[in-house]
Amino acid sequence: MKTPYPVLHIIKSLGRGGAETLLPETLGKHDREKYCFHYIYFLPWKHQMVAEIEAAGGKVTCLPAKNNLEILRQVFRIVQYVRQNGIRLIHCHLPWAGIVGRIAGKLAGVPVVYTEHNTWDKYHKLTFFVNKLSFSAQTKVIAVSDDVAQSIKTHYSKKRPQVQVIKNGINTEKYSHDVPVHRDIRRELNIPPGSIVIGTACVFRHQKRLDTWLEIAKAVHDRCPYTRFIVAGDGLLRDVVHQKARDLQLLDVVHFPGLQAEIRPYLDAMDVFMMSSAFEGLPIGLLEAMSMGCMPACTDAGGIPELVEKDRNGILVPVEQPMEMVDRLVAYLQQPAKIKRLGAAARQTVVRYFSLQKMVTELENVYDNLLT
């Protein structure tokens, strides 16, 4: 039997972000006779995905770093790791992991694949500059959406490296109402029977505009008192977000369950998955919610319009006018059957176009072209 090709993923953290959650999911779908997978990350306090990756057979190593400069200082340890473990291909995710991975790949003589998860105009100026400066030092670039690919072309004029769109996918068999969740979140949170639940799940970052999310929730609840809300997740803005809910007098109707290792029971409890983001790539949380049959209600940020079609499988409003969501939501809340119908259409969209197996097959084609 042929020895599997060792592939090394490099990512800044293994917390519960969209890019991070894809790693154990894709690991479970890859051809393990052809590839074996290693993972290096840098922020030791963001480790929620480590156990899942190891349980799926991946080898995880943390090279501790407190900031981006310290990440760059780990380059020689990465080169040493590549040589000691016979790594044949490096696959990096997000800018600072990409920057250090490109340098390590050049020094070790190993091809580098980079997945771009966000549009370039949203990066910090230093991140933008160093990412662009080092961008040619890799073999292949994967963009997670057409919008992300266009962003690269707008800001980076060189023809090499080639950019290929491989859209994010999720495990539609796992994220399904047909799979028991063994928890009744509505009962746990004392949500009254007959309520319509609007929720989200995310890292509490500025891009998610959770202050705006709560303002929408307030306006919707004032007009539809039978609505309840769930905001699952955590992050640096936790205190700010909770204070906003207090200021809006929403604490009786908005639930903050915190960071969840298993999000499916919460998605199972939601009728609508709402996002008020200022920018996005192709959000994994939204894909998961749609696969669970939640009707999406989102701003048209980034690659979201590649997922959500207005009034066909969800609600879409301009990113510059997120409060338009209120009138649109209220109209649907008065027609619960329509919410279920659009939720079913949302699931079919994901099953047809955004399956995890489709994504993994396209990734392996990239790997094959570089390794064989």
C-alpha positions in Angstrom: 0.0 0.0 0.0 1.3 3.5 -0.9 2.2 5.7 2.0 -0.2 8.6 2.4 1.0 12.1 1.5 1.5 14.2 4.6 -0.3 17.6 4.3 0.2 20.3 6.9 -2.6 22.8 7.7 -1.5 26.1 9.3 -4.0 28.4 10.9 -3.8 31.1 13.5 -6.1 29.5 16.0 -8.3 26.5 16.5 -11.2 28.3 18.2 -14.7 28.0 17.0 -14.6 30.2 14.0 -15.9 29.4 10.5 -12.5 28.5 8.9 -11.5 26.5 12.0 -14.6 24.4 12.2 -14.1 23.3 8.6 -10.9 21.5 9.5 -12.3 18.6 11.5 -15.3 18.4 9.2 -13.2 18.1 6.0 -10.8 15.7 7.7 -13.6 13.2 8.2 -14.3 13.3 4.4 -10.8 13.1 3.0 -9.3 10.0 1.4 -7.1 8.8 4.3 -5.3 6.2 2.2 -4.1 9.0 0.0 -3.4 11.8 2.6 -2.6 12.1 6.3 -3.0 15.5 8.0 -1.1 17.6 10.4 -2.2 20.9 11.9 -0.2 23.8 13.4 -1.8 26.7 15.3 -0.5 29.6 17.4 -3.0 30.9 19.9 -3.0 28.4 22.7 -6.1 29.8 24.4 -8.2 29.2 21.2 -8.2 25.4 21.1 -11.8 24.3 20.9 -11.4 22.4 17.7 -8.2 20.4 18.8 -10.1 17.5 20.4 -12.3 17.1 17.3 -9.4 17.1 14.9 -7.4 14.6 17.1 -10.5 12.4 17.4 -10.7 12.3 13.6 -7.1 11.2 13.3 -5.3 14.5 12.7 -2.0 15.4 14.5 -2.2 18.8 16.1 0.8 21.0 17.3 0.6 24.4 19.0 3.6 26.7 18.5 2.6 29.4 21.1 2.5 33.0 20.0 0.9 36.0 21.6 0.7 38.2 18.5 1.4 38.3 14.7 5.0 39.2 15.2 5.6 36.1 17.4 3.8 34.0 14.7 6.4 35.2 12.2 9.1 34.2 14.6 7.9 30.6 14.5 8.9 30.2 10.8 12.0 28.1 11.5 10.1 25.8 13.9 7.6 25.3 11.1 10.4 24.5 8.6 11.9 22.0 11.1 8.5 20.4 11.6 8.0 20.1 7.8 11.4 18.4 7.4 11.0 16.1 10.4 7.5 14.9 9.3 8.1 14.7 5.6 5.4 17.2 4.8 4.7 17.3 1.1 2.2 20.2 1.0 1.4 23.2 3.2 -2.2 24.5 3.2 -2.6 27.8 5.0 -5.8 29.6 6.2 -6.2 33.4 6.8 -3.5 36.0 6.3 -0.9 35.7 9.1 -0.9 31.9 8.9 -0.6 32.4 5.1 2.3 34.8 5.5 4.4 32.6 7.8 3.4 29.5 5.8 4.6 31.0 2.5 8.0 31.8 4.0 8.3 28.3 5.6 7.3 26.7 2.3 10.0 28.6 0.4 12.6 27.6 2.9 11.6 24.0 3.0 11.0 23.6 -0.7 7.4 22.6 -0.3 4.4 23.9 -2.3 1.9 26.1 -0.5 -1.8 26.3 -1.0 -3.6 29.3 0.6 -7.3 29.6 1.3 -8.7 33.2 1.4 -11.8 33.4 3.6 -12.4 37.1 3.5 -12.4 40.1 1.2 -9.1 42.1 1.2 -10.6 45.5 1.8 -11.7 44.5 5.3 -8.1 43.6 6.5 -6.0 45.9 8.7 -3.6 48.0 6.6 -0.6 46.1 7.9 -2.2 42.8 7.3 -3.3 43.9 3.8 0.2 45.0 2.9 2.2 42.0 4.2 -0.3 39.6 2.8 -0.1 41.2 -0.6 3.7 41.5 -0.4 4.1 37.8 0.2 1.2 36.6 -2.0 3.3 35.5 -5.0 5.3 33.1 -2.8 2.7 30.3 -3.0 1.6 27.8 -5.6 -2.2 28.0 -5.5 -4.9 30.2 -4.0 -8.4 29.1 -3.1 -11.2 31.6 -2.6 -14.2 30.5 -0.6 -16.7 32.6 -2.8 -16.9 34.5 -6.0 -16.9 37.7 -4.0 -13.7 36.8 -2.3 -12.1 35.8 -5.6 -13.1 39.2 -7.1 -11.6 41.0 -4.1 -8.3 39.3 -4.7 -8.3 40.3 -8.4 -9.2 43.9 -7.5 -6.3 44.3 -5.2 -3.7 41.9 -6.7 -3.1 42.3 -10.4 -0.5 39.6 -11.0 -1.6 36.4 -12.9 0.3 34.1 -10.5 -0.6 32.4 -8.3 -3.8 31.1 -9.9 -7.0 31.7 -7.9 -9.6 29.1 -7.9 -13.0 29.3 -6.3 -13.9 26.3 -4.0 -17.0 27.3 -2.1 -17.3 26.3 1.5 -19.4 23.2 2.2 -20.8 21.5 5.3 -21.9 18.1 6.3 -25.5 18.1 5.2 -26.0 14.6 6.7 -25.0 15.9 10.2 -26.7 19.2 9.9 -30.2 17.9 9.4 -33.5 17.6 11.3 -33.3 13.9 10.6 -30.4 13.5 13.0 -31.6 13.5 16.7 -30.1 16.3 18.8 -31.1 14.8 22.3 -31.7 18.3 23.7 -34.8 20.5 23.8 -33.2 24.0 23.9 -36.6 25.7 23.9 -37.5 23.9 27.1 -34.1 24.5 28.6 -34.4 28.2 28.0 -38.1 28.4 29.0 -39.1 29.7 25.7 -43.0 29.9 25.7 -44.8 27.4 23.4 -45.8 28.9 20.1 -42.9 31.4 20.0 -41.0 32.0 16.8 -37.3 31.9 17.5 -34.8 34.1 15.7 -31.2 33.3 16.3 -27.5 33.5 15.3 -24.2 31.8 16.2 -20.9 33.6 15.8 -17.8 35.0 17.3 -18.5 38.4 18.9 -16.6 40.5 16.5 -17.2 44.0 15.1 -17.9 42.7 11.6 -21.0 40.8 13.0 -22.6 44.1 14.1 -24.4 42.4 17.0 -25.4 45.9 18.3 -27.4 46.3 15.1 -28.7 42.7 15.4 -30.1 43.5 18.8 -31.7 46.7 17.6 -33.4 44.7 14.9 -34.5 42.2 17.5 -35.9 45.0 19.7 -37.9 46.5 16.8 -39.2 43.1 15.7 -40.2 42.1 19.3 -42.1 45.4 19.8 -44.3 44.5 16.8 -44.3 40.7 17.3 -44.2 40.0 21.1 -44.3 36.2 20.5 -40.7 36.3 19.1 -37.7 35.1 21.2 -34.0 35.3 20.3 -30.9 33.3 20.8 -27.3 34.6 20.3 -24.9 31.7 20.7 -21.2 32.5 20.8 -18.6 34.5 22.6 -15.7 36.9 22.0 -14.0 40.1 23.0 -17.2 42.1 22.6 -19.2 39.9 25.1 -19.6 42.7 27.7 -20.5 45.3 25.1 -23.1 43.0 23.5 -24.7 42.1 26.9 -24.8 45.7 27.9 -26.5 46.6 24.6 -29.2 44.0 25.4 -29.6 45.5 28.9 -29.9 49.0 27.4 -32.6 47.8 25.0 -34.4 45.9 27.9 -34.1 42.7 26.0 -32.7 40.4 28.6 -36.1 38.6 29.1 -36.4 37.7 25.5 -32.8 37.3 24.3 -30.8 34.3 25.4 -27.0 34.2 25.5 -26.0 30.6 26.0 -22.3 31.3 25.3 -19.8 29.4 23.2 -21.2 25.9 22.2 -19.1 22.9 21.3 -22.3 21.4 19.7 -24.4 24.0 17.9 -27.0 21.7 16.3 -29.4 21.7 19.2 -29.5 25.5 19.1 -30.0 25.6 15.3 -32.8 23.0 15.8 -34.5 25.4 18.1 -34.4 28.3 15.6 -37.0 29.2 13.0 -34.9 32.0 11.5 -31.2 32.5 11.4 -30.4 36.2 11.2 -27.1 37.9 10.3 -26.5 41.7 10.3 -22.8 41.5 9.2 -20.9 44.3 7.7 -18.7 41.9 5.7 -18.3 38.1 5.2 -16.7 35.5 3.1 -19.0 32.5 2.8 -20.2 32.0 6.4 -20.0 28.5 7.7 -22.6 29.3 10.5 -25.1 30.3 7.9 -24.5 27.2 5.8 -25.1 25.0 8.9 -28.3 26.9 9.8 -29.7 26.6 6.3 -28.8 22.9 6.2 -30.9 22.6 9.4 -33.9 24.2 7.7 -33.6 27.7 9.3 -34.9 30.5 7.1 -32.0 32.9 6.6 -32.5 36.6 7.1 -29.2 38.4 6.2 -27.5 41.5 4.9 -26.1 41.0 1.5 -22.5 41.0 2.8 -19.7 39.3 0.9 -20.6 35.9 -0.4 -24.0 35.7 1.3 -25.9 36.5 -1.9 -24.3 33.4 -3.4 -26.3 31.4 -0.7 -29.4 33.4 -0.2 -31.9 34.4 -2.9 -34.3 37.1 -1.9 -37.8 35.6 -1.2 -36.8 32.3 -2.7 -34.9 30.8 0.2 -34.7 33.6 2.6 -34.6 37.4 3.3 -31.8 39.6 1.9 -31.4 43.3 2.7 -28.6 45.8 1.7 -25.6 45.7 4.0 -25.8 49.5 4.2 -29.5 49.4 5.4 -29.7 46.5 7.9 -32.8 47.9 9.7 -34.8 47.1 6.5 -34.7 43.6 8.0 -37.4 44.7 10.5 -40.3 45.2 8.0 -39.2 42.2 6.0 -39.1 39.9 9.0 -42.4 41.1 10.5 -44.2 40.3 7.2 -42.8 36.7 7.3 -43.5 36.3 11.0 -47.2 36.8 10.2 -46.9 33.8 7.9 -45.2 31.0 9.8 -45.9 28.5 7.1 -43.9 30.6 4.6 -41.0 30.6 7.1 -41.0 26.8 7.0 -41.2 26.7 3.3 -38.3 29.1 2.7 -36.3 27.2 5.4 -36.9 23.9 3.4 -35.7 25.7 0.3 -32.6 26.9 2.1 -31.7 23.4 3.0 -32.1 22.2 -0.5 -29.8 25.0 -1.7 -27.1 23.8 0.6 -27.6 20.1 -0.2 -27.4 20.8 -3.9 -24.6 23.3 -4.1 -22.6 23.4 -0.8 -22.1 19.8 0.4 -18.9 19.0 2.2 -18.1 16.1 -0.1 -18.2 18.4 -3.1 -15.8 20.8 -1.4 -13.4 18.0 -0.3 -13.4 16.5 -3.8 -12.4 19.8 -5.3 -9.7 20.3 -2.6 -8.2 16.8 -3.3 -8.1 17.7 -7.0 -5.9 20.7 -6.1 -3.7 18.5 -3.9 -3.4 15.8 -6.6 -2.3 18.3 -9.2 0.5 19.5 -6.9 1.6 16.2 -5.5 1.4 13.7 -8.4 
